[in-house]
């Protein structure tokens, strides 16, 4: 039916390709004249394009000629001339879409076209890659084309110091990883001075391996954190206690939902072990939270699958790539619970200082585009969340790869035996084989089996580095056997060695189906590049996780009815189709989970945008005096409402309360007299309070000098906003954690979350205004010798240095008690902060 409709109305993708082909025809008309130009004249086209933009032409007007210039420059500098299909990909990227191009079609070269065109505006283009190696490689390799044409190229890499980072962002074109760009955005919204910011306005981004970044990594937010003050002892206590619980008897596991639930018996056992009467009493909130995380660590988190223990440290294993994610930690105390379970040193829980999801970071760009070999299966998600369409590009050469039907065995043992047998046979004739695994354990088990057979091979399953790219690049050489997690070496082309095409090209073996078809397609796509021969096959067993959870019952019944032995496989396209149906179910569920997470984060994001927007106004503004007086007016209105309400008789007004309130915020001691205030009408009373505030403010301005007062205003406002925002992030986390329970009362948790989050935000804004007024009338200025620009050179988690600016408010010790909140806005007690 679907094919009939396509024939009747035409395929949207085909229509778009046909429309974009007109651009290609235009681009090709410029080639003969450009080939005759000298290098200097060709490079001079950049200046000409910029002048034409200034005179009113749009970048869309320039597209055909600009693309032709890039193609000619690439031919001269790199010896690589863009194919027509690569020009099509460039048009799709320029139009803010996702270009799906098969492996080996030259996506890196495609990106040069829209990058150059959009960089002509001078507003900056960001090219986002999945790791530092690819960012460095591409910035140097493709950077030769841009520099030839007179554009500047920058690279954002981990560990880059502040001046170099700022310089890289000021370049026409900036390469870097998604993490680096995201963290820099967060850090820019924590600085005290505008010159400490590194990023410009987010203009245009091209995301390489867009599915990996916008889908796979979108679940984990970027978090900048500082040290917390909670004890770690409770983690060890709970880790020891949950080890005494037994599955089914004390807790149940839902593997599909990846959840664990304690039974009544399990709760009773824990209460006895901890010597408490009710685990879920409000007094035991922290204890119950630690218990939940300890149980998750025991029942759901598996060593050498979800994490490894390396040199006394728990390191997360990336679910999709199998690489070790150094520096990343599970949130909400789960990482500490795993550390306690494994008996290693527990790192203290940290306080969130700033956070953002990749979804919300990348949606801030004026224009967004991406490229990958596999995006069509996730098109609904790209449309819904990012408003991005996927255009599938035709290959430059027809695809010759043969995708063989899946083979399924009863047990994993039989499956691995068959895999080793196939590797042995293909190795004997010299055909290269790339084996994709879904975990570190799988790859190491296979490696051990091959060693027994004396078959030389490479294993890739850890942190990405240049060596990995070199090994993957050599995976197509004669006799090469490479075992890799499904996505290892992504972004690196596998070129066939001499005589390999005649042997059938590169053969791909998948040892398990991933829950996402896209990951399987990426593995298959490593073979059959640019018209090369190749083949692929997946080996499965009924014991595989996907089969066990989602699709094995019917197949198991068939195998049992046929009386099949362990070593006998089923090989049929029907099996492949039923597995893909199971994968579609899981993909749909995972999309719902990500969408659900985003719905909650959108609430947080709206608040973040307000706070960061106001923060930027403070940072860039000349004077905050007017803003502060607006806050003082609000405080005076509140004071009048509380102590001199217009609905009450004047003789009932609380003058002493009013004086105490105003003295606590802005009025100097003794300035307001009850005898004088009692003589005034309500309007006159309000004016007198504002007059007292203005006099006090003016006297401080005279004391410090106008320039210092302007700086003091900014620093106090920023410090208070930051302190309150950090507290708010903690409160929002707690709200989010418990809000799901509202469903038991027939209430929608998301609506409840929105209502309470709004109330909390309004309360935070009120608290910010009160604290700003309070501190602006109390802090003194102490000059510090450090250059505040140097303070901006911080690591991801170290934002404390940014708060130590050249001039900074210091509290008058006579006016602040040791146990009071520190007026610097840190949220800590004075004795633990500036009072030290």
N, C-alpha and C positions, 0 to 999 in steps of 0.2 A: 504493500500500500504506500509506504513512505517513498519508495523508488518511483512509483507512478506519479505521486504529487511533485517530486523533484523534476520529472520529465515534463509535467504539465506547466509548472510555474518557473522552472529553472532553479538552480542552486544559488543561494545568496553569496556563498564564497566565490563561486565561478563568476558571478556578476561583478563582484568587487575586483577580482583579478583582471577581468576584461576592462573595467574602468581604469585601473591603474596602469594597464599596458599602454594606454595613450601617453602617459608620462614617459615611459621607456622609449617610445618612438621619438618623442621630442628630445630626450637626453641624447639619443644616438645621432641626431642631426648636428649636434655641436662638435662631435668627436673629430672629424677631419680637420677643422680649423684649429682646434686646440693642440692637435698633434704637431702642427707646424710651428707653434709658439716656442720661444726660448724659455728656459727655466725661470728667468727673471720676469718675463711677461706673464707666464702662467701664475706665478706667485703673486703678481700684481693684481690679479683678478679679485683677491680678497679685499683690497682697498677700494676697488671699483664697486663691489657688492655693498660694502658698508656705506659708501656715498649714495648709492641708489636707494638704500633703506632710509637714509636721512631725508632724501627727496620725496619720500612717500610711497615707494614700492613696498610690497609685503614680502615676507620670506617665501610665501607660496608662489609669488610671481618669479622669484629667483630660483625655485627648485630645479627645473630642468638643467639650466646652465651650471648651477652650483654643483649638482650631482656629477655632471660631465667633467667639471674641473677636478673634483675629488678622484674620479676614476682615472683621469690622465695622470694626476700626481701620484697615485698609488702605482700605476704602471711603471712610472719612471723611478720612484723611490724604493718600492718593495718588489717590483717585478710581478705584481699581481693586478690583473685587470678584472673589474667586477663583471660577473655574468649578468645577463638580463634579469634572471630570477633574483639576483642579489639587489638589483636596482628596485625591483618590486618590493622586496623586504624593506628597503630603505624608505620607500614611500609610506608603507604601512606604519613604520616606526615614527616617521615625521607626523603622521596624522593622529598619533596618540593611540595606537593599537598594539596588540601582541602579534608578532610575526612568528608562526610556528614553522620552523625550518628543520629538516632532518639533520642528523649528525653528519658532519663533514661538508655541509653546504656553505660554510664560511661565514657564520654569524658575526664573528669578530670584525671581519672586513665590512660586512653590511652596515654595522653601526657607525662607520666613519662618515657615511653619507648624511644622515640626519644630524649627526653630531656637529659636523662642519657647518651645515646650513643654519642650525639653531644657535651656534656659537657666534655667528656674525652679529647678533643683536647686542652682544657684550654683557648679557645678563647671566651667563654661565650655564654649562651643561654638565650634569653629573652622570658618570657611567658607573653603575653599581655591579660589583661581581661578588661571587660567593666566598672567595678567600683572598688573602693577601698576595699569594703567588700569582694568581690570574690578573689581579689589579696591576701588579708591578710589570708582569710580562706584557700585558696589552698596552699599558701606558708608554712603555719603551718602544714596542713594536709598531703600533699604530701611531704613536706620538711622532714618529719620523715624518708621516704624511702631513700632520697638522703643523708641525714646525716648518716644514718646507713651504707651506702656504701662509706662514706668518702668524700662526696662532700659538698661544702659550698653553702648556700642558702641566697639570699638577697631579701629585699622587698622595693620597691620604693613607698612611699605613700605621699599624699599631706601634706605639712608642715614639711617634714623631713629636718633636718639641714644638712649642707654641709658635715661634716666628715662622718655621717651615710649614706648619699646618695652616697658618693664616695666609701665607703666600700661595699655598696649593689651592685654597678656596678662591683666591682672587684671580686665578688663572681662567682662561676662556673655557678650558675643558678640564674636569677633575675626575680622576679615577679613584676608586676605593671600595671597601666592603660595606654591606648594609649596616653592620654593627657600628663601624666607625662613623658613618654619616649620622646614624640615630643617636649615638652617644654625644657627638658634637652638638647636635641640636639641643639635647637636654642640658649639657654643660653651658651652652650659650644662654640658657634661661636661668642660670644660677649665678651669673657674674655680677660684680658690683659696679664695673665701669664699662662703657660701650666698647672701648678699645680692647677689652678682653675677649670680645666675641670673635669667632673665626668664620662662621658661615654668613653668606649673603642671603638674600631672599631666595626661597626654593623655587626655581624657574622650570627646568626641564630635566627629567631623569630617564635614562634608558637602563632597564634592569636586565642583565644577562642571567640566564637560567631563572627566568621570572617565576616559574612555578615553584622552584625550590624556596625562593625568598618570600613570595607573597602568599604561598599556601603552606608549605611544610614548616617554615620557621615562624609563621604568623601566630602560632599558638603561644609562643613564649615571649612575654614583654621584655623590653630592655629596661633594666633597673640600675640606677645609681644609688648606692647605699653607703651609709656610714655605720660605725660600730654602735651596737645596742648595749644595754646594761643588764639584760636578763641573765640569770645563772644558767649553766649548762647541766647542772647535777640531775635535774628531773628527767632529762633524756636518757641517762644511764639507768635510772630507777625503772622507767617504763620499758626500756629495751629488755631489761632482765625479766620484768614481769610478763610481757607478752610472749616470751619464749616458752612459758609454761602453758600457753593456750594451744588447743588442738583444733585443727580444721574440722568442719562440720559440727563438732560438739560445742566449740566455743565461738566460732565465727564461720561465716560462709563467704565464698568468693564468687562474684559474677564476672567471669573473664571477658564476656562481650562488652560489658560496661566499664571494665577495669576498675571495679569497686569491691570493697570488702566491708562486711557488716557484722558486728559482734552479736551473738545470741544472748538471750536472757542469762543463760548459764555462764557465758563468758564474762558478762558484765559483773555478775555476782562474784565470780572468781577473782576478778581484778579488784573489786571493792574490798574483798577479804585480804588480798595481798597488800593493798595500799592502806589498809586499816581505816577506810572511810565508809560512811553509811549510804551516801547517794552520789555516784560519780557525776550525775548530770544536774546536781544542785548548783544554783548560781554561784555559790562560794567556791565551786570546783571547776569553773570554766577553763582555767589554764590546764588543770590536770586532765580534763576530758579531751582537750585539744591535743595535748601531748600523747595521750593514749591512742587517739585516732591516727596520728602520724606514725607512732611506733608500730601499730598494727599494719598500716599501709606498707611500711618499710619491711616488715617481716613477711607479709603475705603476697604483696604485688611486685616489689622491687627485687629483681634477681641479679646477683653478682655475675659479671661477665656477659650480661645481656643488656641491662639498663645502666650499669655502671661497672667500673673496675676499681680495685684498690691498688694504687701505685705510690710507692714510697710513703706509705702511711697517710695517703690522701685519697678521698673518695672522688673519682673523676667520672662525670656523666659521659655515657656513650651516645652519640647522636643516633636517634632511631632510624634515620633514613640513610646516612652515609656510613655508619659504623665507626666514625672517627671519634677520637677523644676530645671532649669539649673543655679544655683547660680554662679555668677562670669562671666557668658558668656553674651556678648552683641551683638546686631545686629550691623553690620558695616555700614560705609558710611553715618553716621548721622541719620539712621533710628531709632535707639534706642532713640536718643535725641528727634526725632520728636514724638515718642510715649509718652515719658515723658512729653512733652509739651501738647500733646492731653489730657493726664490724669491729668494735672495740678500738677504734682509732681516736686521735685527739679531735674533740668537737670544736669547730670554729664557732665563735659567738654569733648569736643571731644578730642580724643587722637591721638598722632602721632605714626604711625607704626614704630617700631624699628627692628622687624624681623618677618617673616611669612613663613609658609610652609603648604601645604595640606597633609593630611594623605596618599594620593596616592603617592606623591613624597617622603615622609619620608620612608614609608615601602618598596618602590622599591629600597632603598639604601642598604638593607640587602643582604649579599651574598646569603643567602637561606631563603626563606619565606614559611610558611605553615599555615594552619588554620583548624579549626573544627567548625561545627555547625550542627543543625538539618535541616537547610534549606539553600541550596546553589545552587541546580541544576537549579532553575528558573533563576538565575543570572549568569549561567556559561559563557555566551557570554561575559559579562562584566569582569568577573575574567580572562578570557583568553586574551581579548583585552588589558586590562589596566595593569594587574599584571603578565601575562603569567602563570597563575595558572589553573591547571586542577582540575575538581571536580570528585572525586570517591565516588559513593554511596555505603556505606557498608551494607551488609545484616544484619538484626536484629538478636540478639541472640535467641530471641523467636518470633514466628509468631505474627504479629499485629492483635489483635482481635477487635480493636476499630471500631465502626460502625459510618461512616460519613453520616448523614442523608441529604437529599436534602434541599436546601435553601427554606425558606418560605417567600413570599413577600406580603406586605399589601399596601393599597393605601396611608395611612398616618403614620407618626411617632407615633401618639397617639395610633392608633390601634396596631402598632407593639409592643410598650412598654406594652400595656395591655396584649398582648399574652405572652410576655416574663415573666411578673409577674405571670401570670396564670401557666405557666410551672414550674417556680421556686417553687410556692406554692405547686403544686402537688408532685414534687419530694422531697421537704422538708418534706411533710407529711409522706412519707414512709422512710425518713432518708437518701436518696441518696444525696451525696455531689454534689454541683454545683459550677463551676467556670464560672463567667460571664465576658467576655472580652468587653471592651468599647474602643472607639477611642479618647475620650476626657475626661477632668476633669468634664465638665458640665454633660455629659452623666452619668458618674458614680455617681455623686451627685444626679441627678434626680431619677435614679433607686433606690438609697439608701433611698431617701425620700418616694418613693412608697412602699418599703419593710417595712419601719418603720410604715406606716399606717396599714400594714397587721400584725404588731407585729412579723415579721420574723427576728430573730437575724442574723447578717451578719458582715463581715469585708470589709472595703473599702481601696483599695490601689491605690493611684493616685499621689503620690508626690515623694520627694527626696528619693533615695535609702538608706536604712540603715538596720542594722541587723534585726530589728523587721519585716521588710518586708519579708525577707527570711524565718523567723520563721512562719509567717502567711501563706505564699505560701506553705511551707512544710506541714502545717496542713490542707491544702485545700482538702485533700483526706479523712479526718476523717468523720465519720458518722454524717450527719446533718449539715455539714459545708457549708455555703453559702459565697462565696468570690467574690467581685466585684473588678476587676483590669483592668487597662489599658492593652492593648493586650500583652505587653512584660514585665510587672512588675514581678519582682522575677525571671527573666531569669537566668539560671545557677543553680537553686535550684530544687531538685528532689521532686516530689509529690508522697508520698507513701500512698497506700490505707490503711484505718483503718480496724479494725476487722469487718468482716461481710459485708463490703462494696461491695466486688466482687459479692456476691450473689444478691445485689440490682442493679447490672448493672455497677458498677464501677463509676469513676468520669464522670460527664456529663458536657460538655463544651457548653456554649451558647455565640455566637457572636452576638452583637447587631447592627453591621454594617460591611460591607465588606470594608477592607482597599484597597487603590489603588494598593497595592502590594500583590500578592498572597502569597508571602513568609511570610508576617506578619500574614496572616490568617492561614497558615500552622503551624506557630510557636504556635499560640493559640490552634489549634486542637491537636498539638503534646504534650500538657500538659497531655492528657489522653491516656491510653493504653500503659503505659511503661512496658517493659520486659514481654510481654504476658498478662498483666492485661486486664480485660474487660474495656470498656469505650464507650462513644458516643459523638457526636458533632452535633450541628445544628446552622446555621446562620439565624437570623431574619432580614429581610430588609423591607424598604418602598420606594415608589417612590420619597419620599422627601429626602432620603439620598443623600449625596453629590455625591458619585460615580454614583448612579442611575440617579440622576437629570442631571448630566453633560455628562454621557457617554452611558447610556444604557436603559433609561426608556421609550422612545417613543413607541417602538413596544409593550412592555409589557402593557403600559397604554392603548393603543388601544385595545388590547385583553380584558383587564379588563372592558373597557367601552362597548365593543360589547357584552360581556357576561352579562352586566348589574349587575356587582358584587358590593356588598355593601362595605363600608369602612372596616368592621371587617372580611370580607371574604378573606382568603388567597389563593394565588396560590402556589402550591407545585409541582414542576416538575424538573426532571434532565435537561430538556431543558433550564429552567431558570438559573440553576447553570452554565451550559455551556456558555450561552450568557453573564453572568456576568464575567466569567473567560476570555472570549474574550475581554471584555471591559478593564479588568485589564491588559491583555497583551499589549493592545494599550497604556495604561498609562505608564506601565513599560518601553516599548520601547521609549516613549517620554522622560521619566525621565533619561533613560540611555543616550539618545542623549544630554540632557542638561548637565549631568555630564561629558560626553565625550568632549563637547564643552568647558566647564569650564576648563577641564584638558588641552585642546589644547592651551588655553591662558596661563595657569599656567606653561606649559612646557617651554614656552619662558622665563618666569621669572625664572624657575628652572635651566635652562642652565646658566643663568647669576649668579644665587645664587651659583651654584657649582663652577664657576670660582672665584667668590669673596671669598667664604669660603675656597676654595683650596689655594688661594694665602694668605689668612689670616693665615691659618694653617702653611704654609711655614714660614711666618714671626714669628709666635709663637714658632715654633720648631727650627728655624735657630739659628746658633751661632752668626753670624755677618750679618748685613744688609748693611754694608758699600758699598759693590760691587753693590748691587741693587740700592742704592741711587745714586751712580756715573753713573749708566746706565741711570737713570732718568735725571741727570744733563746733560749728553751727548745729550739726546733727546731735552732738553730745549735749549741747545746751538745750535743744528741743526735748531730748530724752529726760534731762534733769528737771525741766519745767513740768513735763508730764508726770514724773514720779513724785515731785515734792511740791509743786505749785500748780496742780491740775486745774484747768479752767472750769471744770464742773464742780470744784470744791469752793467753799467760801474762803476769802483771804485769811481770816483768822484761824482757819484749819490748815493752812500751808505749813510745811515742815522746813522752816528756815535753817535750822541747825543741820538737818540732813542735807539740804541743798548746798550749804557752805562746805560741809565735809566732802561731799561728792565733787564739787568743782575744785576744791583745794587738792583733792587726790589726783586730778587730771592736769589742770592748767593754772589755777589761781595761786599766786604766792601766799605763803602763810601770813595771816593777818590782813590781807588785802580786802576781804569781804567782811562787812560788819552787819550783824543781824539788825541792829538799831537803824542803820541807814537803809537796809533793804526793805524793812517793814513800811517805810514811807513811800515806796514806789508802787506804781500800778504794775499789772502783769507784763505789759509791753515794755515799760521802763526797766523792769527787773531783768527781762531777757536781754535788753540792750546793755545793761550794766555788766552782766556776766560776759558778754562778747567783748565789751570794752576792757574788762580786766584781762581777758585772754590776749587781746591785741597788745596791750601795754607790756605784758610779760614777754610776749614774743619779740616785740621791738627791742626790749632791753637785752634779750639774749643775742639778737642780731648785732647790736652795738658792741656787746661784750666779745663776740667771736669774730666779727667782721662779716660783711655781706657774702663774700665768696665762700668762706668757711661754712656759713649758715646754709647756703644753697647745697653745699656738698653734704653737710650733716643731714639735711632733710632727705636727700636721696638715699644715703646709707641706712638711716634709721628705717625708712619706708621699705627698702629692699630686704633688710634683715628681718623685720617683723613679718612681711609677706612670706618670706622663705620659711621662717620658723612655723608659722601657722599652717602653711601649705603642707609641710612635712607631717605635722600632727594630724591634719585632715586626711592625708593619704593613709595613715595608720587606722584612723577611725573608719574610713571607707572600706579598708580590708576587712575589719572586724564585722562591719555591717553586711558585707557581701558574704562572708563565711556563714553567718547564721540566717540569712534571709530566706533560704530554701525551705526552712521549717514553716514559713507562712502558708505554704501550699496545703499543709494539713488543716488549716483553718479555712479552706476554700477561697483563699486570696491569691491573686497572681503575684508571685515574688518579684517579678520585674517592675510592675507598677508600684508595689510597696517600696522597692529599692529607689525608684525615681523620686517618690514623694519624700522619703526620709533623707535621701541624698541632697535634695533641694533645700530642705529645712536645715541640714547640717552646713550646707554651703553658705546660706544666708547668715547663720550664726557665726560662721568663720569670718565673713566679711565684716560683721559688726565688731567682732573681737579684734580684727586687724585694725580697724579705725580707732578703737579705744586705746589699743597699745601704742599705736603710732603717736597719738596725742600725748599719752602719758610719758613716753620716752623722750619725745622731742623737747619736753620742758624739764627733763631731768639729767640727760647725759651731758658729759663734758668731753671736749676734744683733746686727745693726746696724739701728738705727732709722732709717727713711726718712720724710721729711716728707709724701710724697704721700698723698692720700686714696685708699685702695684701691678705693673705689667708682667713682672716675673711671677706673680702669684697665680697667674692664669694657667701656668704650665702644670697641669694636674693629670693624674691618671684617672681611669674610669671611676674608681670608687673614692678618690681623694678630692673631695670638694671643699674640705675645711680650709685649705690654703686660700681658696678664692675669697673667703669671707674676710681674710686679713688684708684689708686694703691699706693704701698709704695713710689715709686719715680714716679713723674709725671711731664710732662712739664708744666711750668707756664710761662705766657707771660711777656716779658719785657714791662711794662706799657708805657714807653716812645716811643715805636715803634708801638703801636696799638691804633687806635682811638676808642672812645667809641661806635661809630656806625659801626665800621668795623666788618666783620665776625670774630668770636672768633677763634684764631689759634688752640684751642684744638680740633676742628673738629666737634663740637656739631651741627653746622648749625645755631646757634643762634648769635645775636649780642653780641659783647664783653661785653657791659654794663649789659646784662641780664645773662651772664655766668660767666667766670672767673673774669671779671671786677667788680663783686659784692663784 
